[in-house]
Amino acid sequence: MAKNISSKKTNYANNRPNCLKVTKKAQKVNLQKVKVKDEKGNVVSVRLSAREIRSLKNA
């Protein structure tokens, strides 16, 4: 079971079609399963956003 350790939430924005009728739309976070080593060296499966995964690879 992957733990969701990301603090990101769903963003709500306006949907504006050509008739200019405003409705709300949900922009979901791009969460992906990744295996990461913890402090003890154990491999743990976690759910991170794509931006957090990219920052981990660069660190």
CNS distance restraints for C-alpha pairs under 8 A (distance, minus, plus):
assign (resid   1 and name CA) (resid  45 and name CA) 7.11 0.50 0.50
assign (resid   2 and name CA) (resid  33 and name CA) 6.91 0.50 0.50
assign (resid   2 and name CA) (resid  44 and name CA) 7.79 0.50 0.50
assign (resid   2 and name CA) (resid  45 and name CA) 4.84 0.50 0.50
assign (resid   2 and name CA) (resid  46 and name CA) 4.59 0.50 0.50
assign (resid   2 and name CA) (resid  47 and name CA) 6.02 0.50 0.50
assign (resid   3 and name CA) (resid  45 and name CA) 6.78 0.50 0.50
assign (resid   3 and name CA) (resid  46 and name CA) 4.70 0.50 0.50
assign (resid   3 and name CA) (resid  47 and name CA) 5.90 0.50 0.50
assign (resid   4 and name CA) (resid  46 and name CA) 5.97 0.50 0.50
assign (resid   4 and name CA) (resid  47 and name CA) 4.79 0.50 0.50
assign (resid   4 and name CA) (resid  48 and name CA) 6.85 0.50 0.50
assign (resid   5 and name CA) (resid  46 and name CA) 6.84 0.50 0.50
assign (resid   5 and name CA) (resid  47 and name CA) 6.46 0.50 0.50
assign (resid   5 and name CA) (resid  48 and name CA) 6.68 0.50 0.50
assign (resid   6 and name CA) (resid  47 and name CA) 6.97 0.50 0.50
assign (resid   6 and name CA) (resid  48 and name CA) 5.46 0.50 0.50
assign (resid   6 and name CA) (resid  49 and name CA) 6.71 0.50 0.50
assign (resid   8 and name CA) (resid  29 and name CA) 6.96 0.50 0.50
assign (resid   8 and name CA) (resid  49 and name CA) 7.84 0.50 0.50
assign (resid   9 and name CA) (resid  28 and name CA) 7.65 0.50 0.50
assign (resid   9 and name CA) (resid  29 and name CA) 6.76 0.50 0.50
assign (resid  10 and name CA) (resid  26 and name CA) 6.52 0.50 0.50
assign (resid  10 and name CA) (resid  27 and name CA) 5.84 0.50 0.50
assign (resid  10 and name CA) (resid  28 and name CA) 4.97 0.50 0.50
assign (resid  10 and name CA) (resid  29 and name CA) 6.05 0.50 0.50
assign (resid  11 and name CA) (resid  26 and name CA) 5.88 0.50 0.50
assign (resid  11 and name CA) (resid  27 and name CA) 5.06 0.50 0.50
assign (resid  11 and name CA) (resid  28 and name CA) 6.60 0.50 0.50
assign (resid  11 and name CA) (resid  29 and name CA) 7.95 0.50 0.50
assign (resid  12 and name CA) (resid  24 and name CA) 6.50 0.50 0.50
assign (resid  12 and name CA) (resid  25 and name CA) 5.72 0.50 0.50
assign (resid  12 and name CA) (resid  26 and name CA) 4.67 0.50 0.50
assign (resid  12 and name CA) (resid  27 and name CA) 6.04 0.50 0.50
assign (resid  13 and name CA) (resid  24 and name CA) 5.74 0.50 0.50
assign (resid  13 and name CA) (resid  25 and name CA) 5.50 0.50 0.50
assign (resid  13 and name CA) (resid  26 and name CA) 6.49 0.50 0.50
assign (resid  13 and name CA) (resid  27 and name CA) 7.28 0.50 0.50
assign (resid  14 and name CA) (resid  22 and name CA) 6.14 0.50 0.50
assign (resid  14 and name CA) (resid  23 and name CA) 5.70 0.50 0.50
assign (resid  14 and name CA) (resid  24 and name CA) 4.74 0.50 0.50
assign (resid  14 and name CA) (resid  25 and name CA) 5.95 0.50 0.50
assign (resid  15 and name CA) (resid  21 and name CA) 7.97 0.50 0.50
assign (resid  15 and name CA) (resid  22 and name CA) 5.79 0.50 0.50
assign (resid  15 and name CA) (resid  23 and name CA) 5.22 0.50 0.50
assign (resid  15 and name CA) (resid  24 and name CA) 5.76 0.50 0.50
assign (resid  15 and name CA) (resid  25 and name CA) 5.89 0.50 0.50
assign (resid  16 and name CA) (resid  20 and name CA) 5.34 0.50 0.50
assign (resid  16 and name CA) (resid  21 and name CA) 6.14 0.50 0.50
assign (resid  16 and name CA) (resid  22 and name CA) 5.44 0.50 0.50
assign (resid  16 and name CA) (resid  23 and name CA) 7.11 0.50 0.50
assign (resid  17 and name CA) (resid  21 and name CA) 6.53 0.50 0.50
assign (resid  17 and name CA) (resid  22 and name CA) 7.75 0.50 0.50
assign (resid  29 and name CA) (resid  49 and name CA) 6.69 0.50 0.50
assign (resid  30 and name CA) (resid  49 and name CA) 5.29 0.50 0.50
assign (resid  30 and name CA) (resid  50 and name CA) 5.93 0.50 0.50
assign (resid  31 and name CA) (resid  47 and name CA) 5.89 0.50 0.50
assign (resid  31 and name CA) (resid  48 and name CA) 5.24 0.50 0.50
assign (resid  31 and name CA) (resid  49 and name CA) 4.32 0.50 0.50
assign (resid  31 and name CA) (resid  50 and name CA) 6.44 0.50 0.50
assign (resid  32 and name CA) (resid  47 and name CA) 5.26 0.50 0.50
assign (resid  32 and name CA) (resid  48 and name CA) 5.55 0.50 0.50
assign (resid  32 and name CA) (resid  49 and name CA) 6.10 0.50 0.50
assign (resid  32 and name CA) (resid  50 and name CA) 6.81 0.50 0.50
assign (resid  33 and name CA) (resid  45 and name CA) 6.64 0.50 0.50
assign (resid  33 and name CA) (resid  46 and name CA) 5.68 0.50 0.50
assign (resid  33 and name CA) (resid  47 and name CA) 4.53 0.50 0.50
assign (resid  33 and name CA) (resid  48 and name CA) 6.59 0.50 0.50
assign (resid  34 and name CA) (resid  45 and name CA) 5.68 0.50 0.50
assign (resid  34 and name CA) (resid  46 and name CA) 5.50 0.50 0.50
assign (resid  34 and name CA) (resid  47 and name CA) 6.16 0.50 0.50
assign (resid  34 and name CA) (resid  48 and name CA) 7.04 0.50 0.50
assign (resid  34 and name CA) (resid  53 and name CA) 7.99 0.50 0.50
assign (resid  35 and name CA) (resid  43 and name CA) 6.19 0.50 0.50
assign (resid  35 and name CA) (resid  44 and name CA) 5.45 0.50 0.50
assign (resid  35 and name CA) (resid  45 and name CA) 4.39 0.50 0.50
assign (resid  35 and name CA) (resid  46 and name CA) 6.22 0.50 0.50
assign (resid  36 and name CA) (resid  43 and name CA) 5.52 0.50 0.50
assign (resid  36 and name CA) (resid  44 and name CA) 5.34 0.50 0.50
assign (resid  36 and name CA) (resid  45 and name CA) 6.35 0.50 0.50
assign (resid  36 and name CA) (resid  46 and name CA) 7.15 0.50 0.50
assign (resid  37 and name CA) (resid  41 and name CA) 5.38 0.50 0.50
assign (resid  37 and name CA) (resid  42 and name CA) 5.37 0.50 0.50
assign (resid  37 and name CA) (resid  43 and name CA) 4.47 0.50 0.50
assign (resid  37 and name CA) (resid  44 and name CA) 6.05 0.50 0.50
assign (resid  38 and name CA) (resid  42 and name CA) 5.59 0.50 0.50
assign (resid  38 and name CA) (resid  43 and name CA) 6.50 0.50 0.50
assign (resid  38 and name CA) (resid  44 and name CA) 6.85 0.50 0.50
assign (resid  48 and name CA) (resid  52 and name CA) 6.15 0.50 0.50
assign (resid  48 and name CA) (resid  53 and name CA) 6.37 0.50 0.50
assign (resid  49 and name CA) (resid  53 and name CA) 6.35 0.50 0.50
assign (resid  50 and name CA) (resid  54 and name CA) 6.28 0.50 0.50
assign (resid  51 and name CA) (resid  55 and name CA) 6.29 0.50 0.50
assign (resid  52 and name CA) (resid  56 and name CA) 6.19 0.50 0.50
assign (resid  53 and name CA) (resid  57 and name CA) 6.40 0.50 0.50
assign (resid  54 and name CA) (resid  58 and name CA) 6.48 0.50 0.50
assign (resid  55 and name CA) (resid  59 and name CA) 6.24 0.50 0.50
